[in-house]
Amino acid sequence: MASRHERHTLRALGLADAPRDRPLSYPGAWPARSGLLSGDELLPLDRLTHPGRTPVVAVGSNASPAQLRHKMAAAAVASTVPMVKARVTGIDVGASAHVSRFGYLSASPVLAPAVTRELFVIWLDPEQLALVDATEPNYDRVLLPTPAFRVELENGEPLLDTFAYVNHHGVLHRGDGIPRRHPGQRALITELLLASASLRRLFGATPEEFCARARADAALCEQGTRLFAEEKIVTSSGLEHLHVP
């Protein structure tokens, strides 16, 4: 029989793979329930709010415990992070209009007043917050003001002064100017490659080729990002006006 420690490890929970290591898995596996990330474990939480920490709504890989653990470990920062399920109204999950150096197309929040999504709020202490800010060079951390945006914890408690990371390259659309929802990495890359001969010339014909070439060449990632704008498939997220702390 597995020990208590073994039952709570990220591997035992199916949460051990980080998207930065396996880009087609982006945004990575999210937990089934709220928990406390502590090293390589996800432990039960004894409370949902955490004074002294900053609540950040995660729409992409920041809701992946493995990705968070990787970020913290690389900088020798303590990886004890409460991760709390929440219902978030006012944003949807769009696709960033830039090619990540890690080989994927990341998620970015977009304005969607009528949409409610179940997402995670990660609670970061000051050192962790500074680190995550630094690992998001293509994003600005902004305040989601109420009542335009509502964040409710799983017990129904509303949160005030919640933050999110907004991409400053804009987000992708299908030609209609409306931000597209991020459908998952493989589906998104497949659709984009099918639609663009120029993108195929840069990154190959398959998602696997796309990821491998992007990870091998930072300049190619920049070319891909410029190509999105040149092909006029980039639009505003609708959140660029929000306050940057």
C-alpha positions, 0 to 999 in steps of 0.5 A: 500500500502506498504511503501517505507521502507517495499518495500526494506526490505529483507523479502519483496524482498524474501532475508531474510533467511540466509543459516546459519539458513537454510543450505539446502537453501545455498548459499541463495537467491541472489538479482535480481539486484545491491543494497546497503545492509543497515541493513534489507534493500536492497536499490538502488545504486547511483554508482557501484564503491566505493573507500576506500572499497575492492571489493570481488567476492562472489561465495557462501553465501557472495552474500546472503544479509541475510548471510552478515547481520547476520555476521555483526550483530553478531559482531556489525559491520555496515552492509552497504555493496554495492553489485554489479552485475558483469561478472566474467571470469576465475573462476567457482563455485566449491564445497568445500571439507569440511563440514561446521559447519553450516551444508552445503557444501560451494561453492569455486571458481575454475580455469575456463579460458573459463567460464564467470559467473554473480556473485556479487562483495561486497565492504567491508570497512576495518572493514567489510573486517577483519570481513569477513576474520575471518568468513572464517577460511577454506578460504584464500582471494586471489587477482585475477590478470588481465588479467587471470581473468576479472571482469566487472561491469554491466556497462562494467567497468573493475575492477582491484585488485579484491579478492576472497576466495579460499578454502584451503581444495581443492574442490570436483570432481566426480572421474575424477580429474576435479573440479565439479560445485556446483549444489546447496545444496540439489542436491550435498548432495544427490549425495554424500550420494548415492555414499558413504556408509561411508558418509551415516554411518556418516551423514544419508541417506538424506540431512536433516539428513546430515545437522542436524548431521553436525550442532550438531557435529563439530567433525563429520564435521571434520570426513566428511572432512577427508573422502572426502580425503580418498575416493579420491574425492578431487582435487585442485581448480587451484587457490592455487598459487594466492597471499594472501595479 
